Amino acid sequence: MLGGMSALEGRWRRVTDPDPPPGAESVSFGHDPRMFPAEIEFSGHRYAARKAPDQGFIVWDAGSYTVDGDRLTLSLANDALASYSLEIAPDTLVITGETGRPIVYQRAD
């Protein structure tokens, strides 16, 4: 993993299509990968996200974030905080929530 928040700076585009997680009705708010945005941009301590044209509600809209080792914590659309496993390389970002299904983003800028 590259170092912390500075490695996240910039715009990222989702390259995996999130399938419904098994037992989706029991997944905590913020962890259903179908609600992860199509694009996300990190700048400083803030992020802003955009959904795909055919996508419904997204749990990451805009807010704050922190990185601690291999954990990414984001403020969600309901102002709660959710923590995810984070793997980052120069052009690839992999975020995995409690479902264990990784969502891959590629650098878009």
C-alpha positions as CSV (number, residue, x, y, z in Angstrom):
1,M,0.0,0.0,0.0
2,L,1.2,3.5,-0.7
3,G,1.3,6.0,2.0
4,G,-2.0,7.3,3.5
5,M,-4.3,10.0,2.4
6,S,-1.9,11.6,-0.1
7,A,-2.0,8.4,-2.2
8,L,-5.8,8.8,-2.4
9,E,-5.8,12.4,-3.7
10,G,-7.5,12.6,-7.0
11,R,-10.4,11.2,-9.0
12,W,-11.2,7.5,-9.1
13,R,-13.7,5.6,-11.4
14,R,-15.2,2.3,-10.4
15,V,-14.3,-0.5,-12.8
16,T,-16.1,-3.4,-11.1
17,D,-19.9,-3.9,-11.2
18,P,-21.0,-4.5,-7.7
19,D,-23.3,-7.6,-7.3
20,P,-25.8,-7.7,-4.6
21,P,-24.2,-9.2,-1.5
22,P,-25.6,-12.4,-0.1
23,G,-28.1,-11.6,2.6
24,A,-28.2,-8.0,1.4
25,E,-31.1,-7.1,3.8
26,S,-28.7,-7.8,6.7
27,V,-25.8,-5.7,5.4
28,S,-25.1,-2.7,7.6
29,F,-25.7,0.8,6.1
30,G,-22.7,1.8,4.1
31,H,-21.5,-1.7,3.3
32,D,-23.8,-2.7,0.4
33,P,-21.4,-2.4,-2.6
34,R,-24.3,-1.7,-5.0
35,M,-24.5,1.7,-3.2
36,F,-20.8,2.6,-3.7
37,P,-20.5,5.4,-6.2
38,A,-19.3,5.2,-9.8
39,E,-16.8,8.0,-9.2
40,I,-15.1,9.4,-6.1
41,E,-12.7,12.3,-5.7
42,F,-10.5,12.7,-2.6
43,S,-9.0,16.1,-1.8
44,G,-7.4,17.0,1.5
45,H,-9.6,15.5,4.2
46,R,-12.8,15.7,2.1
47,Y,-14.3,13.5,-0.6
48,A,-17.1,14.0,-3.2
49,A,-18.8,11.2,-5.1
50,R,-21.0,10.8,-8.2
51,K,-23.4,8.0,-9.0
52,A,-23.8,6.3,-12.4
53,P,-26.7,7.6,-14.5
54,D,-28.7,4.4,-13.8
55,Q,-27.6,4.0,-10.2
56,G,-30.0,4.7,-7.3
57,F,-29.0,5.9,-3.8
58,I,-25.3,6.0,-2.9
59,V,-24.0,5.9,0.6
60,W,-20.9,7.9,-0.1
61,D,-22.0,11.3,-1.3
62,A,-19.7,13.9,0.2
63,G,-18.0,14.2,3.5
64,S,-14.8,13.6,5.4
65,Y,-12.4,10.6,5.3
66,T,-9.4,9.3,7.2
67,V,-6.8,6.7,6.4
68,D,-5.2,4.6,9.2
69,G,-2.9,1.9,7.9
70,D,-5.0,-0.3,5.6
71,R,-8.3,1.2,6.8
72,L,-10.4,3.9,5.1
73,T,-13.1,5.5,7.2
74,L,-15.7,7.7,5.4
75,S,-18.6,9.8,6.6
76,L,-21.7,8.5,5.0
77,A,-24.9,10.1,3.6
78,N,-26.5,9.7,7.0
79,D,-23.5,11.2,8.7
80,A,-22.4,7.9,10.3
81,L,-18.9,6.7,9.9
82,A,-18.0,3.4,8.2
83,S,-14.6,1.7,7.9
84,Y,-13.4,-0.4,5.0
85,S,-10.3,-2.4,4.1
86,L,-8.1,-0.4,1.7
87,E,-5.5,-1.5,-0.8
88,I,-4.0,1.2,-3.0
89,A,-1.4,1.2,-5.8
90,P,-0.5,4.1,-8.0
91,D,-3.5,3.6,-10.4
92,T,-5.7,1.1,-8.5
93,L,-7.8,1.4,-5.4
94,V,-9.6,-1.6,-3.8
95,I,-12.2,-1.0,-1.1
96,T,-13.7,-3.9,0.7
97,G,-16.5,-3.6,3.2
98,E,-18.0,-6.2,5.6
99,T,-19.5,-8.3,2.8
100,G,-15.9,-9.2,1.7
101,R,-16.6,-8.2,-1.9
102,P,-13.9,-5.9,-3.2
103,I,-14.8,-2.9,-5.3
104,V,-12.0,-1.8,-7.6
105,Y,-11.5,1.8,-8.7
106,Q,-8.9,3.1,-11.2
107,R,-7.4,6.5,-11.2
108,A,-9.3,8.8,-13.5
109,D,-7.1,11.8,-13.6
